[in-house]
Amino acid sequence: MAGSSGLTKSAEKIEALAKAGAGAIVLKSIFEEEIVFEHEDILKEAEAAGVHLEQFDYYDFHLKGKKLSEYTSLIQEAKAKVQVPVIASINCVYSHEWVAFARQLQDAGADAIELNMFFLPSDFSRSSQEQEHMYFAVIEKLTGAVSVPIALKISHYFSNLGQMIQRLSQSGVAGLVLFNRFFSPDIDIEKLAIKPSFVFSTPAELAMPLRWIGIMANKVSCDLIASTGIHDGEAVIKQLLAGAKAVQVASSLYKKGPEHIGTLLDTLRDWMGRHNYTSLSDFRGKMSQEASSNPAAYERVQFMKYFS
Ligand SMILES: Cc1cc2nc3c(=O)[nH]c(=O)nc-3n(C[C@H](O)[C@H](O)[C@H](O)COP(=O)(O)O)c2cc1C
């Protein structure tokens, strides 16, 4: 699958990804925050110009409507151009907004909805239970509001990650994407300024989602989809062997173009041929923690042996 990124924000780019062999496309997220910030900017500008805008009306009927209609048009255009599933992605801040957004995206033809949901646990006044509850509250509202499958794309910032993944898998979502990779800060030591850190992942980042797909496979009640650090066909094979139902790629498509999907698939087909596999189900999960002959390897965390 082509993961959510700037490469999936236009119908032309989406068409190129589908032509290259993507099995599904996750659209660039629509961000509620962005809509709210834009709204605040416009209100400030209007105020400075002495124009009185009726806050609620302007936000609800004009700005939000415009952003949403651009996004629903993208869904419609993409659906007209490609045969593979088009998955809308939403990132909202306030739980009541998620529901309204999702329903409109479903009505526009989205085959599924991916929730790009992340609250950085940096609010010291909020307990881990309160933090975690926010995820379940949104999912409960959403699953009651739309009929298309919902995938939840999460981070690994949970105090008991294994239990949280298991509980989320039982919440009514059809899939969990492990893991999202976020925009992170870096420091420019000459200008003493905060700047963006590495925007693209490296192949080494495969390790974290690989461990958790491997540990959680067969212990969850929904599909697991791997994301982060998949740069070559070998990484695709590893994630499928660990138990992933599907994989998402973003950084490697930025670096190598949409055609890279064809290269990933060639490697996969070649390897399947050499191992006499004819379908993904022949080997999916064969190397998960449960199926592996060395399950402890998934939980080994210290480098003891290497340094002694
Ligand atoms: C430039 C860029 C933009 C992204 N935008 C989004 C986004 O809008 N929504 C989202 O859920 N993930 C977004 N992502 C995260 C990717 O979907 C993906 O989860 C992450 O990059 C890890 O996968 P990778 O190693 O294949 O890049 C973005 C990633 C990049 C590099």
The ligand as a MOL file (V3000), in Angstrom:
LIG
                    3D

  0  0  0     0  0            999 V3000
M  V30 BEGIN CTAB
M  V30 COUNTS 31 33 0 0 0
M  V30 BEGIN ATOM
M  V30 1 C 6.4600 13.8570 3.8950 0
M  V30 2 C 5.5940 12.9110 4.6760 0
M  V30 3 C 4.2580 13.2260 4.9010 0
M  V30 4 C 3.4570 12.3750 5.6700 0
M  V30 5 N 2.1460 12.6930 5.8870 0
M  V30 6 C 1.3680 11.8430 6.6110 0
M  V30 7 C -0.0050 12.1190 6.8300 0
M  V30 8 O -0.5650 13.1180 6.3710 0
M  V30 9 N -0.7230 11.2410 7.5630 0
M  V30 10 C -0.1780 10.1010 8.0990 0
M  V30 11 O -0.8870 9.3250 8.7610 0
M  V30 12 N 1.1230 9.8040 7.9070 0
M  V30 13 C 1.8910 10.6410 7.1790 0
M  V30 14 N 3.2080 10.3440 6.9760 0
M  V30 15 C 3.7750 9.1320 7.6070 0
M  V30 16 C 3.8290 7.9610 6.6230 0
M  V30 17 O 2.5460 7.5700 6.1930 0
M  V30 18 C 4.5040 6.7440 7.2480 0
M  V30 19 O 3.7270 6.2420 8.3040 0
M  V30 20 C 5.8960 7.0730 7.7840 0
M  V30 21 O 6.6130 7.9120 6.9060 0
M  V30 22 C 6.6920 5.7860 7.9930 0
M  V30 23 O 6.7560 5.0100 6.8160 0
M  V30 24 P 8.0440 5.0270 5.8510 0
M  V30 25 O 9.1920 4.5370 6.6240 0
M  V30 26 O 7.6600 4.1350 4.6910 0
M  V30 27 O 8.2250 6.4430 5.4200 0
M  V30 28 C 4.0240 11.1750 6.1990 0
M  V30 29 C 5.3620 10.8640 5.9270 0
M  V30 30 C 6.1470 11.7120 5.1780 0
M  V30 31 C 7.5750 11.3280 4.9140 0
M  V30 END ATOM
M  V30 BEGIN BOND
M  V30 1 1 1 2
M  V30 2 1 2 3
M  V30 3 2 2 30
M  V30 4 2 3 4
M  V30 5 1 4 5
M  V30 6 1 4 28
M  V30 7 2 5 6
M  V30 8 1 6 7
M  V30 9 1 6 13
M  V30 10 2 7 8
M  V30 11 1 7 9
M  V30 12 1 9 10
M  V30 13 2 10 11
M  V30 14 1 10 12
M  V30 15 2 12 13
M  V30 16 1 13 14
M  V30 17 1 14 15
M  V30 18 1 14 28
M  V30 19 1 15 16
M  V30 20 1 16 17
M  V30 21 1 16 18
M  V30 22 1 18 19
M  V30 23 1 18 20
M  V30 24 1 20 21
M  V30 25 1 20 22
M  V30 26 1 22 23
M  V30 27 1 23 24
M  V30 28 2 24 25
M  V30 29 1 24 26
M  V30 30 1 24 27
M  V30 31 2 28 29
M  V30 32 1 29 30
M  V30 33 1 30 31
M  V30 END BOND
M  V30 END CTAB
M  END
